[in-house]
């Protein structure tokens, strides 16, 4: 009996030892899990703090951005949290101030007095070009924003004609003045297109080009009114309307 009793005692001690070992392992695992969760929380909080600090620095940098020129100082619009509208308004005011000071709104992309404005102007032109080409714009630009920029004579740098080439401001102004000259002489805007069999001379060539140009303007305004892809802007429409241009005349190109 003593031998049997001793064996049972040994078995019980062995089981107790195994249970204590397992319990110790479980406690160790729980401790490691707790430490791991704690580290994760600390890392998450650190990342959140860094993000907040970065945001604060960015906002501070925008608000403290230097207005190195007299033109830039004229803009009193502050940049708020609603960056899209407030920042656009700030840049628009700077463009307007530039136009009032310089007499035009052809702001260079490498504008030394305000490099950030030059970069912004370049982005507006690129986006405008994509919109007029019927492509996906880089960012949203509303019709109202384009019209507001048009109203101060903003230079888009992209005016494609129906053949896919670009008509510069200088070229458009030359054609406009030629049309005014024709109106002053003939009293109307019915510039004749050369008919078949007509001898080509310097005069007929010039008139044919001018007749084509007037039709292009009518066609472009029609496309703009129909909200189709076009290149004519409000400033050019207003200039032609101011001289009594006949928008209802022929607009189809033969």
Secondary structure, DSSP 4 states (H G I P E B T S, - for coil): -HHHHHHHHHHHHHHHHHHHHHHHHHHHHHHHHHHHHHHHHHHHHHHHHHHHHHHHHHHHHHHT----SHHHHT--PPP-S-HHHHHHHHHHHHHHHHHHHHSSB---TT-TT-HHHHHHHHHHHHHHHHHHTTPPPSS---HHHHHHHHHTTB--S--B-TTS-B--HHHHHHHHHHHHHHHHHHSS--PPPPPTTPPP-HHHHHHHHHHHHHHHHHHHHHHHHTT-S----HHHHHHHHHTT--TTS-----
